[in-house]
Amino acid sequence: MTLLIFSYLLAAFLFFFSYYLDSRGDRNTNQFTTITMASAFVTLFVAVTAHLLYLDNTSISVFVFRLALIILAFTLVSVHSFAYAVPYYGKITLPRVFGALMTVFAAYLVFSTGIWVEWGISGFRIHSNSFFGLAEGFTVFAYVFLLGLPLLTLVSIIMRAFTMKSRIYRQRLLFLALSLTAGLFSGWLLYQFSLYYYWALPLVPFSLAIFLILAQQAIQVSTLLDRTKSVASLVNFLLLGVVFSALAAAAVAALHQFIPVSPLSAVLVVLLAVGFLTLRESLARRLHRYVRVGSEYEAELEAGLDSIDFGAGGDTVIKSTVALLENHVEASTVEIMVADDRGRLSTAFSSLGSKNEIPPGNKAIEFLLGHTESIVLKTQAITLHAYEEIKGDLLKILDLSRADAFILLREGHKIIGLILLGPKKRGADYTAYDFSVLSRLYSNFFLVLYYLKNIANESVVLTVDREIEFSGQVISSIQENIDRVSHDKVDVDFVTRSARKLGGDFIDFIQLGPEKSLFVMGDVSGKGLNASMSMVILKSVLRTFLGETGDFKQLIVKVNSFIKNNLPKGTFFAGVFGLLDFKNNLMYYINCGVPAMFLYTSAYNNAIEIQGDGKILGFVRDIGKFLKVKKIALNPEDVILMTTDGLVDSTNLRGERFGKDRVQRMLMDNRGYQSGRIAKFLYESLSEFVSRELDDDITVLVIKYLKK
């Protein structure tokens, strides 16, 4: 009975799964939670039955087995009722009444015919008395509840699916039908197997788990199926699921035949399972190289968006963007709406030639801005519970241009614009792959809409060098929208200069309260327009993430994930995040690759290097374990100076680096001045040193503590 441990583990998993579903508080899953809980009890009671039979406790095992059958019947009638509720989840009286009557009938059948179970030399057998002379009680139970009711449920699901007008709801029902079919087929196979190998009885309830896991995914799917991806998934399932499952089952059976039941055999079964899973994952990674998943257009679309010429004017930018969306995403129509300073959205371009407006304060737009959602598919608007309150408003926006998807572009909690995508050409649907690609290329679409909102106006379009003008405006807006630190305990100032007016150096201050202020300083990889846009996006998401988390370290983890997943490939950020706590005279900071950070303290009358180890953001996906929060106690006359790599790595005509030593000496020589003068003196010293134009952007931040 080595396999009993798996049945008990399965029961525990199903109990936990039902608790998880219940904790989500989604009314749409209440019935499904009940089904999951009932399945957990069925699994547990079957395992206990097998355990008691193994211990020769026949009387109690019979009672427990009968309870398992009744709960199984309740589970199946609940599935039948649930099938009528999906996808609208309304209360349908007739299936509920039918289910209650069928559960009572199951209890009567089980106890009136005296169903019992036994094991013998020939294996596992279920016996019962005759039911009104028609057939054995268990035979009637099997035909009614294990065959008839599931088939009735399956037929009703399929019939409802083909009467559904909504493609996403039709898909949900068909997926639910497939889930039920998989559960029924696996249950029949396991039951037949247990008739010949009595030790396999505890495996039968695994068919419930198969149904529940697949059904839970089916009722939550919010994007339409990608047919190419489905074929690839089927290949993966056949090669990695069916084949490996058969091999694993054969290996366990062979092990059970040759090794007596003992703790050692249980350990061997577990090790065997781990070995098969490891081998399966290794083959899955190799198989992915040869099985193409989805209509993969991401690389071509990204390359096209990167090559847009923003110096050619607004019309060219729009035409290029629309052409890329039509050719690669295969959108039949495209409408671009740009927001004015009040937040009113107006059509800047429409394939249909329409002119639409969305006034400020639109309920759906405000919801999406508040929840940091950017990509919405029509199928998601219809099905996702999170959109229930704004479902009508979302559909109205999509209906403006008969769209099936839209991209919302934001700067913090301010909307920049919308890109609405019409139905796909040749009747295809927007899928999870489309959602993923549009999400990953968000920064490219942000660049287009930011350009149209802030740059494509007459006063700027007429300039000679639009890219330089654009980048200059971006940098200017970054510097103007800073919560300058204003506190009588501290003097904070900075200098930032961009090489050839195009740069990615980043500095920002955010006031968190009267006694706390957050600062960020660093260098976004790259130069020119892309680096400038990355600055704007980072500034926006930083304030957004501050509204989601109050944990200093977690804030940086979120920023790292955003850089890794949303900004153009190869983007990274090297800098420092700091938190000034004036109440306790402390500074907390996390170094993320800032090259030079010095502290002058009057206690030692010296400037010491304090940055320590740092991890640049954007390279490592799980960066949390590499981040260390450090703390400095601040005293009067303490000065903290930090700078980006553009300063320390600058070279003069002889090839000499400016270096950290010069920074340290400059701090010591000028520590008595105000912070602004210290930063300015350092920049002027660099200019004299290089005697030419800067090759890289530089930023110098100086924090001088005045009093406790």
Protein Blocks (a to p, Z undefined) as FASTA:
>chain_A
ZZmmmmmmmmmmmmmmmmmmmmnopaklmmmmmmmmmmmmmmmmmmmmmmmmmnopaklm
mmmmmmmmmmmmmmmmmmmmmmmmpmnlpacfklmmmmmmmmmmmmmmmmmnopacdddf
koccdddddeehlacfklmmmmmmmmmmmmmmmmmmmmmmmmpmblklmmmmmmmmmmmm
mmmmmmmmmmmmmmmmmmlmmmmmmmmmmmmmmmmmmmmpcbdcdfklmmmmmmmmmmmm
mmmmmmmmmmmmmmmmmpccdfklmmmmmmmmmmmmmmmmmmmmmmmmmmcghjafklmm
mmmmmmpcfknojklmmmmmmmmmmmmnopabdcdddddfkopacdfbdfklpacdddeh
iaklmmmmmnopabdcfklmmmmmklmmmmmmmmmmmmmnopabdcdddehjacfbdcdd
dddehhiacdfklmmmmmmmmmmmmmmmmmmmmmmpfklmmpmblmlmmmmmmmmmmmmm
cccdddfkbccddddddehhiafbdcddddfbjkbccddddddedehjllmmmmmmmmmm
mmmmmmmpccfklmmmmmmmmmmmmmcghiacddddddddfknopacdddehiabdcddd
fklopacdfklpaddehjamblmlmpccddddddehiacddddfklmmpccfkopafbjm
lmmmmmmmmmmpcfklmmmmmmmmmmmmnopacfbdcdddddddfbZZ
